Amino acid sequence: MFGIKFIKFQPNMYVLKYQKGQIVHEGLGLSFFYYTPTTSLVAIPVSSLESPFIFEETTKDFQAITLQGHVTFRIIDVKKTSALLNYTLNSSGKGYLSDDPDKLSQRIIDIVHVLIKKEVSSLVLKQALTSTEELTLKINNAIGTQKEIVLLGIEVLGVAILAILPTKETSRALEAEAREQILKEADDAIYIRRNSAVEQERIIKENELNTEIAVERKKRQIRETQMEAEQAVQEKRHALEANQMSFNITLEGQKQELVHLAVENAKAESDAKAYAVAKLMDAFQNVNPGILQSLASVGMSPDTLIALAFQGLAEKADKIGELNISPDLLRELLKKNNVQ
């Protein structure tokens, strides 16, 4: 009414209120009344903005690639930005008087494009396709120092390169090359695996032979030890047999000496007895046999005397006409014989 309006801004909008070419009020998320014929409003968003990009570039080896990504930035110095770009609101307060706010993103993208073009032109195709992380790091380090970025009062929060793609023809060629390389690596892997298997088999055979050699060596040591033990036992047995033989020889020698001594003793004893008998016979040579018989009968038992008497009778049976023996005498003799 009468050109006086009320306006309210969001908290992420920095507002500059101009009257007669001077800033009379500024800040974030303001709300106020203003007189439209004499007031200009500049509203600059200070929140982060994101702009996607797609670039087609040529590598050092003249191969075309496509780079996809986005750049994130925000305005940190609104006065520098408003001095270079027109962020003045129209009379309705719902739009800008110019298209400068829309050109800001494109200016940032153009700066990123120049930096990416410089880096990609120094890489060959294979390097470029695998340098996403390295390229992103270089662009982020370089963009903050760009003069235009500083003059615009902008802070670039980050540049993200999401994909680096070759053309379809190049992609198919790379796929074929990669496929051949993969097949070659597969063949090499098979060769290496077979070589490894052969080597492992050789090692296993060698270990088996070494084990057999070690086992045979141990068996030989066991046999040698057994033979040495048997030889020691035989030597011990021979020593014992030799000792026993020596003992037996000594014992037989002692027995032989004993026999000789016994023979000599028996011979001496026999000589002594023969000498005694001879002397006795010499003594009895001139003695009457009747006297000798009488002497021999001294101390004899009655039975023996009776037997001698019968013997004498038997010797002179031719001279005896008749001999009477009483039954009592025979009975007595028979009783004594039965008792004995």
DRENNU-505857 format. One record per residue (C-alpha): residue in one letter; x, y, z. Coordinates in steps of 0.5 Angstrom, whole numbers, plus 2048, in hexadecimal, padded with zeros to 3 digits. Layout:
// DRENNU-505857
aXYZ ...
***
This chain:
// DRENNU-505857
m800800800 f8038077FE g8098037FC i80B800803 k80C7F9803 f80E7F4809 i8137EE807 k8157E880B f81C7E4809 q81E7DD80A p8247DC80F n8287DA80A m8277E1806 y82C7E7807 v8287ED806 l82B7F4804 k8267FA805 y828800800 q826807801 k82980C7FD g82E8087FB q830806802 i82F800806 v82A80280C h8297FB80E e82C7F480D g82C7ED810 l82A7E6810 g8227E480F l8207EB810 s8187ED810 f8167F580F f8127FA80C y8157FE806 y813803801 t8148007FA p8158077F7 t81B8087FB t81E8027FD s8227FC7FA l8227F57FD v8287F17FB a8277E97FE i82D7E57FD p82C7DD7FF v8327DB804 s8307D4804 s8347CF800 l8337CE7F9 e8347C87F4 s8357C87ED p8367C27E9 f83A7C27E3 i83C7BD7DD f8427BF7D9 e8457BB7D2 e84D7BC7D2 t8527B97CE t8587B67D1 k8607B67D0 d85F7B07CB f8597B47C7 q8547AF7CA a84D7B27CC i84A7B17D3 t8447B47D7 l8457B67DE q83F7B77E3 g83E7BA7E9 h83C7C07ED v83F7C67F1 t83C7C87F8 f83D7D07FA r83A7D57FE i83B7DD7FE i83F7DF804 d8407E6803 v8397E9800 k83C7F07FF k8417EE7FA t83C7E97F7 s8367EF7F6 a83C7F47F4 l83D7EF7EE l8367EC7ED n82F7EF7ED y82B7EC7F2 t8267F17F3 l81F7EF7F4 n81A7F17EF s8147F57F2 s8107EF7F4 g8157ED7F8 k8157E67F5 g81A7E67F0 y8207E97ED l8217EF7E8 s8267EB7E5 d8297E47E3 d8307E57E7 p82E7E17EC d82D7DB7E7 k8337DD7E4 l8377DC7EA s8377D47EA q8397D47E3 r83F7D97E5 i8417D47EA i8407CE7E5 d8447D17E0 i84A7D27E5 v84A7CB7E7 h84A7C97DF v8507CD7DE l8547CA7E3 i8517C37E1 k8537C47DA k85A7C67DC e85B7C07E0 v8587BB7DB s85C7BD7D5 s8627BB7D9 l8607B47DA v85F7AE7D5 l8597AA7D5 k85A7A57D9 q85D7AA7DE a8577AE7DE l8527A87DF t8557A67E5 s8577AD7E8 t8507AF7EB e8537B07F2 e8597B37F0 l8567B87EB t8507BA7F1 l8567BB7F6 k85A7C07F1 i8537C47EF n8517C57F6 n8587C77F8 a8597CC7F2 i8527CF7F2 g8527D37F8 t8587D77F6 q8547D97EF k8547E17EF e84D7E17EC i84B7DD7F2 v84E7E17F7 l84B7E87F4 l8447E57F4 g8447E47FB i8437DC7FA e8457D67FE v8467D07FA l8447CA7FF g8467C57FA v8467C27F3 a8447BB7F2 i8467B77EC l8417B17EC a8437AE7E5 i8487AE7E0 l8467AA7DA p8487A97D3 t8447A97CC k8417A27CA e8467A07C5 t84C7A27CA s84879E7CF r8477987CB a84E7987C9 l8507997D0 e84C7937D2 a84F78F7CD e8567907CF a85478F7D6 r8507897D4 e8577867D1 q85B7897D7 i8567857DB l85777F7D7 k85E77F7D7 e85E7807DE a85A77A7DF d85E7767DA d8647797DE a8617777E5 i85F7707E2 y86776F7E0 i8697727E7 r86476D7EA r8667677E6 n86E7697E8 s86C76A7EF a8697637EF v86F7607EC e8737637F0 q86F7617F6 e86F75A7F4 r87675A7F3 i87775D7FA i8727577FC k8767527F9 e87D7547FB n87A755802 e87774D801 l87E74B7FF n88274F804 t87D74C809 e87E745806 i886746807 a88574880E v88174280F e88673D80C r88C741810 k888740816 k887739815 r88E738813 q89073B81A i88B73681D r88E73081A e89573381B t893734822 q89072D823 m89672A820 e89B72D824 a89672B82A e896724828 q89E724827 a89F72782E v89A721830 q89E71C82C e8A571F82F k8A271E836 r89F717835 h8A6715832 a8AA718837 l8A571583C e8A670E838 a8AE70F838 n8AD711840 q8A970A841 m8AE70683C s8B4709840 f8B0707847 n8AF700844 i8B66FF842 t8B8701849 l8B36FD84C e8B56F7848 g8BC6F8849 q8BA6F8850 k8B66F2850 q8BC6EF84C e8C16F0851 l8BB6EE856 v8BB6E7852 h8C26E7852 l8C26E8859 a8BD6E385B v8C06DE856 e8C76DF85A n8C36DF861 a8BF6D885F k8C66D585C a8C96D7862 e8C36D5866 s8C36CE862 d8CB6CD863 a8CA6CE86A k8C46C986B a8C86C4866 y8CE6C686B a8CA6C4871 v8C76BE86E a8CE6BC86C k8D16BD872 l8CB6B9876 m8CB6B4871 d8D36B3872 a8D16B387A f8CB6AE879 q8CF6AA874 n8D26A5879 v8CC6A587E n8C869E87E p8C169F87A g8BE69D880 i8C06A2885 l8BF6A787F q8B86A587F s8B76A5886 l8B96AC887 a8B46AE881 s8AF6AB885 v8B06AF88B g8AA6B488C m8A66B0887 s89F6AF888 p89C6A8889 d8986A8883 t89F6A987F l8A26A4883 i89D69F881 a89E6A187A l8A56A087A a8A469987E f89F697878 q8A4699873 g8AA695876 l8A568F876 a8A469086F e8AB69086D k8AC68A871 a8A568786F d8A968186B k8AC67F872 i8A567F876 g8A1679876 e89B67C879 l89968387C n893684880 i89068B881 s88B68C887 p88468F884 d88569488A l88C697887 l888698880 r88269B883 e8876A0887 l88B6A2881 l8856A387D k8816A7882 k8886AC882 n8886AC87A n8806AE87A v8816B387F q8876B687B 
***
